[in-house]
Amino acid sequence: MDVVIAWMACEASYVRWEGGDKHSGATKASLATEIVGKLGAHGIFHRTTKDVVQKIGDVERSYRSACDWLSNTGQGIVDEDSIQKEVHRICPYYYTLDEVMRDRASTAPLVTSDDLDLGGSDNEAEPSLPPQASEHEKKR
């Protein structure tokens, strides 16, 4: 697992995984094959490309869960040590991967429905209508 996490923690590697390097032509399967080769270099031969893709997906999901938990004010926990313990429980690799993953659209959407101000507030502005000519202007 350390080999996979180290690979993900490398900005260039994770950009390739997320498709940010459009010119490389690498697929997730080919990148997973690359990771399987790195695992083999560390004496780990029982993992397949499918295993690697699954593991990276699991780590990404647990990272997003930790982000969601943190964005919900820590669910009432205010002690910094308790927050770190809970984040580590949700995603053991959060603090290792945060620098690389935090700005990805999959973990921090560029726009959410909250950003769109879809209504529900009493202060909601009326939709703007085209200006109407006054009765005085119509008679001109």
C-alpha positions as a Markdown table, in Angstrom:
| # | Residue | x | y | z |
|---|---|---|---|---|
| 1 | Met | 0.0 | 0.0 | 0.0 |
| 2 | Asp | 2.9 | 2.4 | 0.7 |
| 3 | Val | 4.0 | 2.1 | -2.9 |
| 4 | Val | 0.6 | 3.1 | -4.2 |
| 5 | Ile | 0.2 | 6.0 | -1.7 |
| 6 | Ala | 3.7 | 7.3 | -2.6 |
| 7 | Trp | 2.8 | 7.2 | -6.3 |
| 8 | Met | -0.5 | 9.1 | -5.6 |
| 9 | Ala | 1.3 | 11.7 | -3.4 |
| 10 | Cys | 3.5 | 12.7 | -6.4 |
| 11 | Glu | 1.8 | 15.6 | -8.1 |
| 12 | Ala | 2.9 | 14.6 | -11.6 |
| 13 | Ser | 1.6 | 11.0 | -11.1 |
| 14 | Tyr | -1.8 | 12.0 | -9.7 |
| 15 | Val | -2.3 | 14.6 | -12.5 |
| 16 | Arg | -1.7 | 11.9 | -15.0 |
| 17 | Trp | -4.2 | 9.6 | -13.1 |
| 18 | Glu | -6.9 | 12.4 | -13.1 |
| 19 | Gly | -6.3 | 13.0 | -16.8 |
| 20 | Gly | -4.8 | 16.4 | -16.4 |
| 21 | Asp | -1.9 | 15.5 | -18.7 |
| 22 | Lys | -4.0 | 15.2 | -21.9 |
| 23 | His | -1.0 | 14.7 | -24.1 |
| 24 | Ser | 0.4 | 11.7 | -22.4 |
| 25 | Gly | -2.2 | 9.3 | -23.8 |
| 26 | Ala | -2.0 | 7.2 | -20.7 |
| 27 | Thr | -5.1 | 5.4 | -19.5 |
| 28 | Lys | -5.8 | 4.5 | -15.9 |
| 29 | Ala | -5.2 | 0.8 | -16.9 |
| 30 | Ser | -1.7 | 1.7 | -18.3 |
| 31 | Leu | -0.9 | 3.8 | -15.2 |
| 32 | Ala | -2.1 | 0.9 | -13.0 |
| 33 | Thr | 0.3 | -1.4 | -15.0 |
| 34 | Glu | 3.1 | 1.1 | -14.2 |
| 35 | Ile | 2.2 | 1.0 | -10.5 |
| 36 | Val | 2.1 | -2.9 | -10.6 |
| 37 | Gly | 5.7 | -2.7 | -12.0 |
| 38 | Lys | 6.7 | -0.5 | -9.0 |
| 39 | Leu | 5.1 | -3.0 | -6.6 |
| 40 | Gly | 7.1 | -5.8 | -8.3 |
| 41 | Ala | 10.3 | -3.8 | -7.8 |
| 42 | His | 9.4 | -3.8 | -4.0 |
| 43 | Gly | 8.8 | -7.6 | -4.1 |
| 44 | Ile | 5.0 | -7.4 | -4.2 |
| 45 | Phe | 3.8 | -9.6 | -7.0 |
| 46 | His | 0.2 | -10.6 | -6.1 |
| 47 | Arg | -1.5 | -7.3 | -7.1 |
| 48 | Thr | -3.1 | -6.9 | -10.5 |
| 49 | Thr | -3.9 | -3.7 | -12.4 |
| 50 | Lys | -7.5 | -4.2 | -11.4 |
| 51 | Asp | -6.5 | -4.3 | -7.7 |
| 52 | Val | -4.5 | -1.0 | -8.1 |
| 53 | Val | -7.4 | 0.8 | -9.8 |
| 54 | Gln | -9.8 | -0.5 | -7.1 |
| 55 | Lys | -7.4 | 0.6 | -4.3 |
| 56 | Ile | -6.9 | 4.1 | -5.7 |
| 57 | Gly | -10.6 | 4.4 | -6.0 |
| 58 | Asp | -11.0 | 3.4 | -2.4 |
| 59 | Val | -8.4 | 5.9 | -1.2 |
| 60 | Glu | -10.1 | 8.7 | -3.3 |
| 61 | Arg | -13.5 | 7.9 | -1.7 |
| 62 | Ser | -12.1 | 7.8 | 1.8 |
| 63 | Tyr | -10.3 | 11.1 | 1.1 |
| 64 | Arg | -13.5 | 12.7 | -0.1 |
| 65 | Ser | -15.3 | 11.4 | 3.0 |
| 66 | Ala | -12.7 | 13.0 | 5.2 |
| 67 | Cys | -13.1 | 16.3 | 3.3 |
| 68 | Asp | -16.9 | 16.1 | 3.7 |
| 69 | Trp | -16.5 | 15.4 | 7.4 |
| 70 | Leu | -14.2 | 18.4 | 7.8 |
| 71 | Ser | -16.4 | 20.7 | 5.8 |
| 72 | Asn | -19.3 | 19.9 | 8.2 |
| 73 | Thr | -17.4 | 21.6 | 11.1 |
| 74 | Gly | -15.9 | 18.3 | 12.4 |
| 75 | Gln | -19.3 | 17.1 | 13.6 |
| 76 | Gly | -19.1 | 19.0 | 16.9 |
| 77 | Ile | -15.5 | 18.1 | 17.7 |
| 78 | Val | -13.4 | 21.2 | 18.5 |
| 79 | Asp | -10.2 | 19.6 | 19.9 |
| 80 | Glu | -7.5 | 19.6 | 17.2 |
| 81 | Asp | -6.2 | 16.2 | 18.3 |
| 82 | Ser | -9.6 | 14.7 | 18.1 |
| 83 | Ile | -10.2 | 16.2 | 14.7 |
| 84 | Gln | -6.9 | 14.7 | 13.4 |
| 85 | Lys | -7.7 | 11.3 | 14.9 |
| 86 | Glu | -11.2 | 11.3 | 13.3 |
| 87 | Val | -9.8 | 12.3 | 9.9 |
| 88 | His | -7.1 | 9.6 | 10.2 |
| 89 | Arg | -9.9 | 7.1 | 11.1 |
| 90 | Ile | -11.9 | 8.1 | 8.0 |
| 91 | Cys | -8.9 | 8.3 | 5.6 |
| 92 | Pro | -5.5 | 7.1 | 7.0 |
| 93 | Tyr | -3.7 | 8.8 | 4.1 |
| 94 | Tyr | -5.5 | 12.1 | 4.2 |
| 95 | Tyr | -2.5 | 14.1 | 5.5 |
| 96 | Thr | -0.1 | 12.5 | 3.0 |
| 97 | Leu | -2.4 | 13.1 | 0.0 |
| 98 | Asp | -4.0 | 16.4 | 1.0 |
| 99 | Glu | -1.5 | 18.7 | -0.8 |
| 100 | Val | -2.0 | 16.8 | -4.1 |
| 101 | Met | -5.7 | 16.1 | -3.9 |
| 102 | Arg | -7.2 | 19.1 | -2.2 |
| 103 | Asp | -7.7 | 21.3 | -5.3 |
| 104 | Arg | -9.0 | 18.5 | -7.6 |
| 105 | Ala | -12.6 | 19.0 | -8.9 |
| 106 | Ser | -13.5 | 15.6 | -7.6 |
| 107 | Thr | -12.8 | 16.7 | -4.0 |
| 108 | Ala | -13.5 | 20.4 | -4.3 |
| 109 | Pro | -16.1 | 21.0 | -6.9 |
| 110 | Leu | -15.7 | 24.4 | -8.7 |
| 111 | Val | -19.4 | 25.2 | -8.4 |
| 112 | Thr | -22.0 | 23.6 | -6.1 |
| 113 | Ser | -25.7 | 24.2 | -5.7 |
| 114 | Asp | -24.9 | 26.3 | -2.6 |
| 115 | Asp | -22.9 | 28.6 | -4.8 |
| 116 | Leu | -25.8 | 29.2 | -7.2 |
| 117 | Asp | -28.1 | 30.7 | -4.5 |
| 118 | Leu | -31.0 | 28.7 | -5.7 |
| 119 | Gly | -33.5 | 30.4 | -3.4 |
| 120 | Gly | -35.3 | 29.6 | -0.3 |
| 121 | Ser | -34.3 | 32.8 | 1.4 |
| 122 | Asp | -36.6 | 35.7 | 2.2 |
| 123 | Asn | -34.1 | 38.2 | 0.8 |
| 124 | Glu | -34.3 | 36.7 | -2.6 |
| 125 | Ala | -34.2 | 39.3 | -5.3 |
| 126 | Glu | -37.0 | 39.4 | -7.9 |
| 127 | Pro | -35.9 | 38.4 | -11.4 |
| 128 | Ser | -35.0 | 41.5 | -13.4 |
| 129 | Leu | -37.4 | 42.5 | -16.1 |
| 130 | Pro | -36.7 | 44.7 | -19.1 |
| 131 | Pro | -37.4 | 48.3 | -18.3 |
| 132 | Gln | -40.8 | 49.5 | -19.2 |
| 133 | Ala | -41.5 | 52.9 | -20.7 |
| 134 | Ser | -43.5 | 55.2 | -18.4 |
| 135 | Glu | -46.9 | 56.4 | -19.5 |
| 136 | His | -45.4 | 59.9 | -20.1 |
| 137 | Glu | -42.7 | 58.4 | -22.5 |
| 138 | Lys | -45.3 | 56.4 | -24.4 |
| 139 | Lys | -47.3 | 59.6 | -25.2 |
| 140 | Arg | -44.3 | 61.3 | -26.8 |
